[in-house]
Amino acid sequence: MRFKRTLVAALVSFTCLAGTGAAAAGAAVSDEQIAVTTPPAGSKAWTKDASLGVAFPNPATATASQVAAFFAGLTPAEQQKLVAEYPLVVGNFDGAPLALRYQANRLAMQQELDRLRQDDPKAVGQIAMLTTLLEPGHQVLAFDPRSRGLVAEVFGDLATAEKIAVLVPGSDMDLSHFGKAQTAAQALRSEEASVSPGTTTATIAWADYVTPVGLGADAATGRLADAAAPRLTSLLAGLALTTRPNAAPSLFCHSYGSVVCGKAAPSLTTGVTDMVVLGSPGMDVDSAAGLGAGVRLWATVRNGSDWIGNVPYLEIGGLGHGPDPTGPTFGSHLISSTGAQGHNGYFAPGTASLRNFADIALGAYDDVTT
């Protein structure tokens, strides 16, 4: 245990000394985060509910297929009853109809906003984001107020999109800071529209897991990613039943999000998935081959001002995330990021990285610049 603590301190100290600006400022060892691995509030009452004369799928164990079959067997009135009584359960059930999830999450967010305004008015970041998400036009696919707030938002029409992209953010992402994920998802969809105006697209800003805070022990281990990976694979299983894209959704995995994607990769079974990593500290695998045959891996070349390049690419005793995905022997398809600045600048308009992301999401592989 003492060795692990020493190694964590060494990794963090190295990053602090080598990084610059916001990276160094945020690199202090942070409080350990508690992963969300249990069903949302209301699940216990849901599983005991016999009011409809049928067994309700268990939120802890049901597959997306079982969830989809359950909701398909309900009348519209029965569906509305469940939305009203169990908004957090319905809103987070992968496989449930999209429109019901949006409606349920809107109700759950309003309830949480009312609670915060009354009991925790100093939670200004969460209050501000919930107020924004409750404005007309927002489509929230997942919401859970636990931890620092989990959320996923859809841009575009998932039900009709020919191409779907899922953005998996990294450390420090939560409800209060969700605006960064929204901006990236909107930038990608806008770039896709510019490249191929006739293609219907949808992007999902998926911050539906507990992320590390700063660059402490959580960021140096895969513990939170282990908890997040099943949530990501469940999302994709639900999308396979409730959407109809002409290819599996593309995954864009930023920073610690690439660790999540690396751990989820072997479980992906819905065709070949394009997985793009950017600002990656490693993926907890030794090479692209470790992700499985169902993944086509693209690694974004780091820009010179991205501090993540100063993080040691190693794994010792469960600390660190292994080799650099942009390394010459990792087996990735390398893509250009010309014009990008900093750790969070890869989705900036006008960058080669954003254009490449759009080409990959659209399946226009011949147009990708390497």
N, C-alpha and C positions, 0 to 999 in steps of 0.2 A: 504493500500500500504506500509506504514511504517513497519507494522508487517511482511509482506512478505519479504521485504528487510532484515529485522532483522533476519528472519528465514533462508534465503538464506545464509547470512553471518555466521550464527551459524553452518549450515550444512557444509559449505566450511571450516570454521575454524576448526571444529571437524576433518574433513578428513585430513586437513593439519597437524594437531598435531598428529593424530593417524597414518597417512601414513608414508612411508619412501621413500627415493631415488627419482626416477622420479615422483612418485605420489605427493610428497610434493612440488617438484619443479614446477610441472605443475598445481597446484591447485589454483593459483591466479584467482580471479574473472576476467572473460574475456569479450570481447566485444560481445554483443548479435548478433547472426547470423540471417540472413534473409533467411527463407525457400524458396525453389524453388517450386512453386505450379502452375505456368503457363506453357503453351506449349513452346517449344524451338523457337529460332529465325527462322524466315521464315514461321511461322504458319499462320500469317495473310494473306500473299500473297498466300499461299497454298490453304486456304479456298476459295479464290476468283478466283482461276485458273480454267478456263473453256476450256483449250486447248485440252483436250481429249474428250470433249463432254459428260462427266459424272461428277456428283457431287463428290468432294473429301471428305473423312471422316474428320470431325472436330477433330483436335488433342486434343482439350479440353474436348470433350464429347464422342468420338467414343469408342465403346467396341472393345476388341481384335477380336471378331468374325466379326464385321463390317470391321475392318481393313484387316483381312485375306481375306474376300470375295472381297474387293476392289482390292487388289493386284492380287488375282487369276483371275480377269477379265481383266487384262492388258496383252498386248503382251510384250515379252522381251524388245523390243525397247522402248515401253512406260515406262516400269519399269526403264530402264537405263536413260531415260530422266528425270524422277523424282529424281533419285539418284543424278544426276549432278546438278539439279536446287535447290533441297531442301535436302541437305545431313543431316542436323540436324533433320529435320522432319522425314525422312525415317529411319534414324539411331536410333531414339528413339521411334519408333512406335511399341508397343507390338502387336503382331499378324502379322507383316510383315515378309516375308521370311528371314530366318537367313542370307543367303548369301548376300542378298541385304543390310541388316543392317550392316554386317561387312564391306562391300564395302563403304557404305555411311559414316560410322564413320571414316573410314580411310581417306576419302576425307575431312571430317570436322576437323579431328585432324591435317591434313597437313595444312589446312587453318589457324587454330589457332596457330600452331607452327610458321608459316611464320609471322603471326601478332605479336606474342610475341618477336620473334627475332628482328623485326623492331621497335616495339613500347615499349616493356617492357623487355629489355635484362636482367634485374636484377631478373626476375622471373625464377631463375635457376632451382628450383625444378620442376616446371611445364614443362619447356623446356626439362629437362633431361628425365622426364617420357614420354612425348609425343614422344621424339626421340626413346625411347625404344619400345613404343607401335606401332610405325610405322615400326619396323623391321619385316622382313618376319616371318610368323607363328603366329602372334598375332591375336586373334579374339575378337574384341571389340563389345560388344552387346549394349552398351549405352555410349554416350559421350555428355556432355554439358559443355561448358566453363564457364557458369555462376557460381556465388558465388566463391568458392575456387576450382572449377572443379569437376564435377560428372563423374563417369566412372564405367563400369562393363566389366569384361573380362571373356571369356570362356576358359577353359582348357579341351581338349578332343573334341569329335564330338557330339554336342548336337542332331544332327539329328538321330544318331544311338544308342545313349547311352541307356543302360538298366536301369541305375541308375544315378540320377542327384542330386547333392547337391548344395545348395546356401548358401554362407557365407555372413552374414550381420554384418559388423564391427561396432564399437562404436565410441566414441569421438575421435577427432583429425584426422579422416580419410578424405582425400581429394586427389586430383590428385597428389600433390607433395609427399604425404606419401603413395601412393597406393602400393608401393612395399611390405609393410607388409601384405596387403590383398592377393597379388599375392603369396607370400611365403606360407601363410596358405592354400590357395586353392590348390596349387601344392603339399604341404605336405599331405593333405588329399587324393588327388587322387593317389599319390604314395603309400600311406599306403593301400588303397583299392586294388591296383594292387598287392601288396605283399600278402594280405589276400586272394584275389580271382582273380588270373591272367586271368581266362576265362571270367570275367564279364566286359562288356564295360561300362565305366563310363565317366561322365563329371562333372566338378565343375565350379561354377560361383563365382568369387569374385565381390560382388555387393556393390559398394560404390556409388550408384546412388541416394544419398540423402544428404542434408546438415547436417553435424554432429556438435555437440557442440565442442567448443574449450576450453580445460582445464576443470576445475570443477566449473564453475561459475553457474549463474542462468539457462542457457540453459541445463546444465547437470542435474540440480535438478528438472526440469519440463518436462512434456511430450509434450511441444509445437512442437518441431522439429520432434518428433516421430509421432505426429498427422498428420503432413504434409508428412512424409515418408511412413506411412502405406499404403495409396492408391497406391503409386508407387510400393510397394512390391507386393500387390495383383494384380496389373496390370501386372507386370512381370510374375507372376505365371499363370495368365489367358492366356497370350501370349504363354508361354511354353506349356500349355495344348493343344494348337492348332498347334504348330510348332515342337514339339518333341514327341517321343513315348516311354517314359520309362515305365517299367512294374509296377510302383507305383508312387504316387505323389512325387515330389522333396522333399528332406529333407532340413530343415532349421537349420543352425548353427549360433546362435545369440550371439555375444560377447559383453559384457559390455552394453553400451547404446543401442546397437543393439537388446538386449533382450527386451527393452522397445518398440522398433519398432515392433518386432515380436509379442509382447503381444497385441498391439493395432490392428495389422493386423489379428490376429488369428480368431476372430469371423466371418471374411469375407471369410475364406478359405473354398472352396466348392468342391475341386477336389480330393475327397477321403480323407482317414486318412493321415494326414501329421505328420511325425516325426519332432518335434521341440526340438532342443538341445540348452540349454542356458549355458554359461560359463562366469565366472567373472561378474555375473549379479548383478546390483544394485536393482533389483526388476522388475516387469513386468507391473505395474499399474493395477494389478488384485489381488483379495484377495486370490485366490487359483487356482490350475490348472483347476478346473471346470469352472472358468470364461473365459477360452480360447475357450470353445465350444467343442462339441462332435467330431469335425473333427481334433483335435490335440492330439497327444500322446506326452506328455512332458517328456523330460529327463533333469535333472539338474546335472551339473558337480560339484562334491564336490570341494570346494576351496582348493588350496594348502596353506600352512601356510605363504607363503611370498606374497600372493595376497592382496594388500592393499584395495581392494574393500570390504573386510570383515569389515573394519573399518567405512564404510559409514552407517549412521543410516537407518535401514530398517523400514521406516515409511512413512506415507503420511499425510500431514497437509495442508489444504488450497491449494491443487494443487502442493505442493512441496514435493519431495521425490517420491519414486516409489513403496511403499507398502512392503508387507512381503517378506522375503527371499525365493526364489524358492527352496533352498536346505533345508528349514526348515521341521521339522518332520510332520507338519500338512498341508503343502502346497499341497501335492498330486502328487509330481513328482516321476519319476523313477530316483533314485540317481545312478550316475555312478562314478567310481574311476578316480582320476587324479594323481595317484602315479607317481612320477618322474617329474611332472611339477613344474616350478619355476616362480614366479611373475605373474603379471596380464596378460601378453601376452604370457605365456609359454605353453599353453595347446595344441598347435599344434606341439610342438617340437618332433622330431623323438625319439622313444624309450619310450615315456610316455604312461602310461595306458590310459590317456585321448584320445590321438590320435588314439590308437588302438580301443578304444570304439567308437569313432566317425566313424571310418571306418566300424565297425561292424553294427552300426545303419544305416549308409548310404546304406549298402549292404542288410539290412534287416535280418542280422544274429543275431537276438536278444538273442538267447540262449548263445551266446559267449560273451555278454557284462558283464563286471565285475562291481560289485556294492560295 
